[in-house]
Amino acid sequence: MSQNTETAVQEEIHEIHMHRDDFGSKMGMWLFLFTEVLLFGGLFILYASYRFIYAESFAIAASELDVLMGAVNTVILLTSSLTVVLGIVALQKNNKKLCLFFLWVTIACGILFLVNKYFEWGAKFHHGIYPKGPALQDMGEGEVMYFGLYYVMTGLHGLHIIVGLAFIGFVMWQIKKDVITATNFQKLENSGLYWHLVDIIWIFLFPLFYLIH
Amino acid sequence: MANGTIAVEGKTAEVDFYHVKGKYKGILSWLLTTDHKRIGLMYLSSMTVFFLSAMTLGVLMRLEMLTPGETIMSAQTYNSFFTLHGVIMIFLFIIPGVPAVFGNFILPIQLGAKDVQFPRLNLLSWYLYMIGGGLAIFSLFVGSGIADTGWTFYVPFSIRTTTNVSLTVFAAFVLGFSSILTGLNFLTTIHRLRCPGMTWFRMPLFVWAIYATSWIQVLATPVIGITLLLVILERAFGIGVFDPTLGGDPLLYQHLFWIYSHPAVYIMVLPAMGVVSEIIPTFAKKPIFGYVPIAISSLGIALVGYLVWGHHMFSSGISDTSRVIFSLLTFIVALPSGIKVFNWVATLYKGSIDVTAPMLFTLLFIFIFSIGGLTGLVLGALNTDIFLTDTYFVVGHFHYVMFGGMGLIFFASLHYWFPKMYGKMYNEKVAKVAAYWIGIGFNVLYFPMFIMGYLGMPRRYYDYLPEFQTYHIISTVGSWILVSGILVMVFNLINGIRNGKKTTDNPWGGTTLEWTVPSPPPLENFEEIPTVTTGPYDHTHIHKQEVKN
């Protein structure tokens, strides 16, 4: 072996030793998830306060939402969380192809969720139920508040789905290029963590908006 | 050796981080750097610009108050000025100040690390900071000008006014992102990159302070993020959550705003307290008195600081029960701060005190911050607060704790770590004169505000009754003294960077790890990661290295 390659190998070892800290990277991701929880936490506080003030109107407004649609979306999102986990396990077992397959399913679920959401929002808009919309203006203050929060919270959640999809897409690209591998999969795990967070927030949004009457 | 390291003798001279050859040259070697030291210095230079411009706004506002009625600006301009002054000073200087500049430059070295945990994220934080700052300035010139709401953006006025609230608020939102990412970075750095032997209770107290601060940054900032986002959405779509005409409750805005913004005052002052705990043992040549209580009190302040936000709302119409509870909690938060002050003073007791420029600023801080703290108790008590709320008393108190707390310590840190950052020394005599000058100007400027406020002068007006004029004149003259002191200080430091004498690795006799590396440090700080064997303030083997001529 020539000296050059030897130094290169040494540098590479040095590099790995220097920069790779899976535990630290996971810790950073968890801290970031804390911030996300608190971001939504502010909204949940508002929801709780207004639910307390406008309990009856909230119940009436909630009946406008389609429980079936919400339930379908919940199932879709839960499935996508499962496939992300399966994807990580597949990569850990060095099955890159299967991993990518599961991640594709995750992405498909995410997109399906957004499509559903689009139709849900679209139907509401069609009926004039949106901030300053004709139908919503005829309703009481409680309903205005309910739908205001509904649009903000599900909208922000939808935005997180899009970010999550982009994150997973980026990770898939890196898996294809063998940057993320069976022994170096922290980024994939982080994207999975993020996806679970998006999922968990929906688990709270679904009952609060669709189920409680 | 410092922090009790096992010494590595016979170091070869390494190239310092200014002269190291990287991938990029010239300005790009700064703009694309991931070196924590360069990022720290980029924060410093951009922050200096922001600080000086907000200071100018402050001076112009004081000038307006020289005489009753319109002196140099209209009421609308005055409103915009105090908003911009507040937004720049708070979001661009006081909140990021010490962590972004000195946390970045010094913290990894104090931990015995080569960089922060996420160097690229660190650079992203700086870019977000610049974008946020740029947007705030930009909002001055587009549409109908910058917000006139004050830095608190209280609804419903902030959703009614025609000025550029959305853009200004969005700037604050972006700055929040920068703050969160910096906090997250430091937390993981402190958890993961401590050098061998650096146990939690061997960490320098500055690191402890940054640690507590970072938790607040991570856990409180998102709340303001969503609140500000809601203000933007409210203005754009009228969703109703804060708009009373649509059934929203403005009080909820105040709650959410202060849930962040009160802990934020500890983001501002905790790192400064950490710096004080570094400077005092160095110049008293004694180990710090009560290391563990000081470290824990940082966490205590962070924790209790979360629960006192309601004291900003004593006159907003919250229930008596909550007012009493918030008032009580406010008194409790004074305890850990008191612990720190007493420990600092106890460290000075029988110490061999060397009153250098950084020490002078620190002593000034203890004096001024104590006044700020005690007047805080006056405002924390319900009955006096109802009388003094929204008067100049609050303005005085605020500047005594914020400027007197964080601002003066920012100056102290500049003088303390200057030789480490630049490898040169400023003119000590001029620095001391500037410190005294600033101390005098500060008190002349802000002390009359307590009296005015007590006599009933309301804040945030560009006009006042003639009976207050004497106090306003004194205060305005004070602003001139203060500003001239600051300018002398700034020029002295800039001159130091350019023409200062070369300094040694440890000109003060400091005991923490940053004083074991060359000034300025090499790219990766340590040739070999040190191993720490004792606590951070062990003076036994430390010798001040005199400057060789």
Chai-1 contact restraints between the chains, C-beta under 6 A:
chainA,res_idxA,chainB,res_idxB,connection_type,confidence,min_distance_angstrom,max_distance_angstrom,comment,restraint_id
A,D21,B,R192,contact,1.0,0.0,6.0,A-B,restraint_1
A,G24,B,Q117,contact,1.0,0.0,6.0,A-B,restraint_2
A,G24,B,T188,contact,1.0,0.0,6.0,A-B,restraint_3
A,G24,B,R192,contact,1.0,0.0,6.0,A-B,restraint_4
A,M27,B,T188,contact,1.0,0.0,6.0,A-B,restraint_5
A,G28,B,L184,contact,1.0,0.0,6.0,A-B,restraint_6
A,G28,B,T188,contact,1.0,0.0,6.0,A-B,restraint_7
A,L31,B,L184,contact,1.0,0.0,6.0,A-B,restraint_8
A,L31,B,L187,contact,1.0,0.0,6.0,A-B,restraint_9
A,L31,B,V218,contact,1.0,0.0,6.0,A-B,restraint_10
A,T35,B,I180,contact,1.0,0.0,6.0,A-B,restraint_11
A,T35,B,V218,contact,1.0,0.0,6.0,A-B,restraint_12
A,T35,B,P222,contact,1.0,0.0,6.0,A-B,restraint_13
A,L38,B,P222,contact,1.0,0.0,6.0,A-B,restraint_14
A,L38,B,V223,contact,1.0,0.0,6.0,A-B,restraint_15
A,L39,B,P222,contact,1.0,0.0,6.0,A-B,restraint_16
A,L39,B,G225,contact,1.0,0.0,6.0,A-B,restraint_17
A,L39,B,I226,contact,1.0,0.0,6.0,A-B,restraint_18
A,G42,B,V223,contact,1.0,0.0,6.0,A-B,restraint_19
A,G42,B,I226,contact,1.0,0.0,6.0,A-B,restraint_20
A,G42,B,L256,contact,1.0,0.0,6.0,A-B,restraint_21
A,L43,B,I226,contact,1.0,0.0,6.0,A-B,restraint_22
A,L46,B,V241,contact,1.0,0.0,6.0,A-B,restraint_23
A,S49,B,L252,contact,1.0,0.0,6.0,A-B,restraint_24
A,P131,B,F237,contact,1.0,0.0,6.0,A-B,restraint_25
A,P131,B,G238,contact,1.0,0.0,6.0,A-B,restraint_26
A,P131,B,I239,contact,1.0,0.0,6.0,A-B,restraint_27
A,K132,B,G238,contact,1.0,0.0,6.0,A-B,restraint_28
A,E141,B,G247,contact,1.0,0.0,6.0,A-B,restraint_29
A,V144,B,G240,contact,1.0,0.0,6.0,A-B,restraint_30
A,V144,B,L246,contact,1.0,0.0,6.0,A-B,restraint_31
A,V144,B,G247,contact,1.0,0.0,6.0,A-B,restraint_32
A,M145,B,G240,contact,1.0,0.0,6.0,A-B,restraint_33
A,M145,B,G247,contact,1.0,0.0,6.0,A-B,restraint_34
A,G148,B,I239,contact,1.0,0.0,6.0,A-B,restraint_35
A,G148,B,G240,contact,1.0,0.0,6.0,A-B,restraint_36
A,G148,B,V241,contact,1.0,0.0,6.0,A-B,restraint_37
